[in-house]
Amino acid sequence: MADGIAVVGGIDTHTDRHQAAVIDSIGRHLATEQFETTRPFPRSESPRPPYHHALTMA
């Protein structure tokens, strides 16, 4: 692995909401977003799940 700062993303899943977060390898918070699981997500809006935005913000 090259020297540098890595980016790590994770999703905490729950029944009603999912929480996505992105930090770097030295602990800096880069992004956090929460998404309802009960709201339908039409495929026509985007080919990616709604939490993709939080993970690409890093």
DSSP file (Angstrom, degrees, kcal/mol; ACC not computed):
  #  RESIDUE AA STRUCTURE BP1 BP2  ACC     N-H-->O    O-->H-N    N-H-->O    O-->H-N    TCO  KAPPA ALPHA  PHI   PSI    X-CA   Y-CA   Z-CA
    1    1 A M              0   0    0      0, 0.0     2,-0.1     0, 0.0     3,-0.1   0.000 360.0 360.0 360.0 135.0    0.0    0.0    0.0
    2    2 A A        -     0   0    0      1,-0.1     2,-0.1     0, 0.0     0, 0.0  -0.390 360.0 -95.9 -72.6 151.5    1.3    3.4   -0.9
    3    3 A D  S    S+     0   0    0     -2,-0.1     2,-0.3     2,-0.0    -1,-0.1  -0.421  80.0  83.2 -64.2 142.6    1.8    6.0    1.8
    4    4 A G  S    S-     0   0    0     -2,-0.1     2,-0.5    -3,-0.1     0, 0.0  -0.938  81.5 -55.2 151.9-172.4   -1.1    8.4    2.1
    5    5 A I        -     0   0    0     -2,-0.3     2,-0.2    19,-0.0    -2,-0.0  -0.887  46.0-150.4-106.0 124.9   -4.5    8.8    3.7
    6    6 A A        -     0   0    0     -2,-0.5    19,-2.2     2,-0.0     2,-0.4  -0.550   8.4-135.0 -89.3 157.6   -7.1    6.1    3.0
    7    7 A V  E     -A   24   0A   0     17,-0.2     2,-0.4    -2,-0.2    17,-0.2  -0.952  19.5-168.3-114.7 133.8  -10.8    6.8    2.9
    8    8 A V  E     -A   23   0A   0     15,-3.3    15,-2.7    -2,-0.4     2,-0.3  -0.979   2.8-171.7-126.6 132.8  -13.2    4.4    4.7
    9    9 A G  E     +A   22   0A   0     -2,-0.4     2,-0.3    13,-0.2    13,-0.2  -0.916   6.5 175.8-121.6 151.0  -17.0    4.2    4.4
   10   10 A G  E     -A   21   0A   0     11,-2.5    11,-2.5    -2,-0.3     2,-0.4  -0.989  19.6-144.6-150.4 158.4  -19.5    2.3    6.3
   11   11 A I  E     -A   20   0A   0     -2,-0.3     2,-0.7     9,-0.2     9,-0.2  -0.990   5.8-155.8-129.8 125.1  -23.3    1.8    6.6
   12   12 A D  E     -A   19   0A   0      7,-3.1     7,-2.3    -2,-0.4     2,-0.3  -0.886  23.0-151.3 -97.8 112.6  -25.1    1.1    9.9
   13   13 A T  E     +A   18   0A   0     -2,-0.7     2,-0.3     5,-0.2     5,-0.2  -0.669  21.8 166.5 -94.8 141.0  -28.3   -0.6    9.0
   14   14 A H        -     0   0    0      3,-0.8    -2,-0.0    -2,-0.3     0, 0.0  -0.845  47.9 -99.5-138.2 173.2  -31.5   -0.5   11.0
   15   15 A T  S    S+     0   0    0     -2,-0.3     3,-0.1     1,-0.2    -1,-0.1   0.929 118.1  19.6 -64.1 -47.0  -35.2   -1.4   10.4
   16   16 A D  S    S+     0   0    0      1,-0.2    21,-2.7    21,-0.1    22,-0.7   0.712 130.2  21.9 -99.7 -23.9  -36.4    2.2    9.6
   17   17 A R  E     - B   0  36A   0     19,-0.3    -3,-0.8    20,-0.2     2,-0.4  -0.988  56.4-148.4-145.6 151.5  -33.2    4.0    8.7
   18   18 A H  E     -AB  13  35A   0     17,-3.1    17,-2.9    -2,-0.3     2,-0.5  -0.952  13.9-151.6-116.0 143.1  -29.7    3.4    7.5
   19   19 A Q  E     -AB  12  34A   0     -7,-2.3    -7,-3.1    -2,-0.4     2,-0.4  -0.969  10.2-166.9-116.6 120.5  -26.8    5.7    8.5
   20   20 A A  E     +AB  11  33A   0     13,-3.3    13,-2.5    -2,-0.5     2,-0.3  -0.885   9.7 178.1-107.5 138.8  -23.8    6.0    6.1
   21   21 A A  E     -AB  10  32A   0    -11,-2.5   -11,-2.5    -2,-0.4     2,-0.4  -0.987  15.0-160.8-140.6 149.6  -20.6    7.6    7.1
   22   22 A V  E     +AB   9  31A   0      9,-2.8     8,-3.1    -2,-0.3     9,-1.6  -0.997  17.5 164.9-132.2 128.6  -17.2    8.3    5.5
   23   23 A I  E     -AB   8  29A   0    -15,-2.7   -15,-3.3    -2,-0.4     6,-0.2  -0.876  30.2-119.8-131.6 166.7  -14.0    9.0    7.4
   24   24 A D  E >   -A    7   0A   0      4,-1.8     3,-2.2    -2,-0.3   -17,-0.2  -0.585  38.7 -95.5-102.4 174.6  -10.3    9.0    6.5
   25   25 A S  T 3  S+     0   0    0    -19,-2.2   -18,-0.1     1,-0.3    -1,-0.0   0.561 123.3  54.8 -70.7  -7.2   -7.6    6.9    8.0
   26   26 A I  T 3  S-     0   0    0    -20,-0.2    -1,-0.3     2,-0.1   -21,-0.0   0.246 123.3-100.5-107.0  12.6   -6.6    9.6   10.5
   27   27 A G    <   +     0   0    0     -3,-2.2     2,-0.3     1,-0.3    -2,-0.1   0.512  68.8 149.1  91.6   6.0  -10.1    9.9   11.8
   28   28 A R        -     0   0    0      1,-0.1    -4,-1.8     2,-0.0     2,-0.4  -0.588  47.7-124.7 -77.0 133.7  -11.4   13.0   10.1
   29   29 A H  E     +B   23   0A   0     -2,-0.3    -6,-0.2    -6,-0.2     3,-0.1  -0.630  34.3 170.8 -75.9 127.1  -15.2   13.0    9.4
   30   30 A L  E     -     0   0A   0     -8,-3.1     2,-0.3    -2,-0.4    -7,-0.2   0.756  59.3 -11.3-108.6 -36.0  -15.8   13.5    5.7
   31   31 A A  E     -B   22   0A   0     -9,-1.6    -9,-2.8    27,-0.0    -1,-0.4  -0.970  48.5-174.7-164.9 148.5  -19.6   12.8    5.2
   32   32 A T  E     +B   21   0A   0     -2,-0.3     2,-0.3   -11,-0.2   -11,-0.2  -0.976  11.8 169.9-145.7 135.3  -22.6   11.4    7.0
   33   33 A E  E     -B   20   0A   0    -13,-2.5   -13,-3.3    -2,-0.3     2,-0.4  -0.994  19.6-147.0-144.4 150.3  -26.1   10.8    5.6
   34   34 A Q  E     -B   19   0A   0     -2,-0.3     2,-0.4   -15,-0.2   -15,-0.2  -0.939  14.7-168.4-118.6 140.1  -29.2    9.0    6.9
   35   35 A F  E     -B   18   0A   0    -17,-2.9   -17,-3.1    -2,-0.4     2,-0.2  -0.991  21.0-124.2-134.1 134.6  -31.7    7.3    4.7
   36   36 A E  E     -B   17   0A   0     -2,-0.4   -19,-0.3   -19,-0.2   -20,-0.1  -0.494  11.0-159.2 -72.1 142.3  -35.1    5.9    5.3
   37   37 A T  S    S+     0   0    0    -21,-2.7   -20,-0.2    -2,-0.2    -1,-0.1   0.625  87.2  61.7 -93.7 -16.0  -35.6    2.2    4.5
   38   38 A T  S    S+     0   0    0    -22,-0.7    -1,-0.1     2,-0.1   -21,-0.1   0.672  82.5  90.1 -86.0 -17.2  -39.4    2.5    4.3
   39   39 A R  S    S-     0   0    0      1,-0.1     2,-0.0     2,-0.0     0, 0.0  -0.683  82.9-121.9 -82.1 125.1  -39.5    5.0    1.4
   40   40 A P        -     0   0    0      0, 0.0    -2,-0.1     0, 0.0    -1,-0.1  -0.381  18.0-146.2 -63.8 144.2  -39.5    3.2   -2.0
   41   41 A F        -     0   0    0     -2,-0.0     2,-0.1     4,-0.0     5,-0.0  -0.891  14.2-140.0-115.0  99.5  -36.6    4.2   -4.2
   42   42 A P    >>  -     0   0    0      0, 0.0     3,-1.5     0, 0.0     4,-0.7  -0.339   7.5-137.4 -62.7 134.5  -37.7    4.2   -7.9
   43   43 A R  T 34 S+     0   0    0      1,-0.3     3,-0.2     2,-0.2     5,-0.1   0.771 100.6  68.6 -61.5 -25.5  -35.1    2.7  -10.2
   44   44 A S  T 34 S+     0   0    0      1,-0.2    -1,-0.3     3,-0.1    -3,-0.0   0.762  91.1  61.3 -68.1 -23.4  -35.9    5.6  -12.6
   45   45 A E  T <4 S-     0   0    0     -3,-1.5    -1,-0.2     1,-0.3    -2,-0.2   0.921 125.3 -24.0 -68.0 -43.7  -34.3    8.1  -10.2
   46   46 A S     <  -     0   0    0     -4,-0.7    -1,-0.3    -3,-0.2    -5,-0.0  -0.963  47.0-128.2-166.6 146.6  -30.9    6.6  -10.3
   47   47 A P  S    S+     0   0    0      0, 0.0    -4,-0.1     0, 0.0    -3,-0.1   0.559  93.2  72.5 -77.3  -5.3  -29.2    3.2  -10.9
   48   48 A R  S    S-     0   0    0      1,-0.1     5,-0.1    -5,-0.1    -2,-0.0  -0.776  92.4-101.3-110.0 152.8  -27.4    3.6   -7.6
   49   49 A P    >   -     0   0    0      0, 0.0     3,-1.9     0, 0.0     4,-0.3  -0.309  39.5-107.3 -65.9 157.4  -28.8    3.3   -4.0
   50   50 A P  T >  S+     0   0    0      0, 0.0     3,-0.9     0, 0.0     4,-0.3   0.759 115.9  61.6 -61.7 -26.8  -29.5    6.6   -2.2
   51   51 A Y  T 3> S+     0   0    0      1,-0.2     4,-1.5     2,-0.2     3,-0.4   0.580  79.3  87.3 -76.8  -6.6  -26.5    6.2    0.2
   52   52 A H  H <> S+     0   0    0     -3,-1.9     4,-1.9     1,-0.2    -1,-0.2   0.859  80.7  62.1 -57.9 -34.0  -24.1    6.2   -2.8
   53   53 A H  H <> S+     0   0    0     -3,-0.9     4,-1.0    -4,-0.3    -1,-0.2   0.912 102.1  48.9 -58.6 -45.3  -24.0   10.0   -2.5
   54   54 A A  H  4 S+     0   0    0     -3,-0.4     4,-0.4    -4,-0.3     3,-0.3   0.889 112.1  48.8 -63.0 -39.3  -22.5    9.9    0.9
   55   55 A L  H  < S+     0   0    0     -4,-1.5     3,-0.4     1,-0.2    -1,-0.2   0.787 111.0  49.4 -74.9 -26.5  -19.8    7.5   -0.2
   56   56 A T  H  < S+     0   0    0     -4,-1.9    -1,-0.2     1,-0.2    -2,-0.2   0.608  93.0  76.5 -86.7 -10.9  -18.9    9.5   -3.2
   57   57 A M     <        0   0    0     -4,-1.0    -1,-0.2    -3,-0.3    -2,-0.2   0.765 360.0 360.0 -67.4 -23.7  -18.6   12.8   -1.3
   58   58 A A              0   0    0     -4,-0.4    -1,-0.3    -3,-0.4    -2,-0.1   0.482 360.0 360.0 -76.7 360.0  -15.3   11.6    0.1
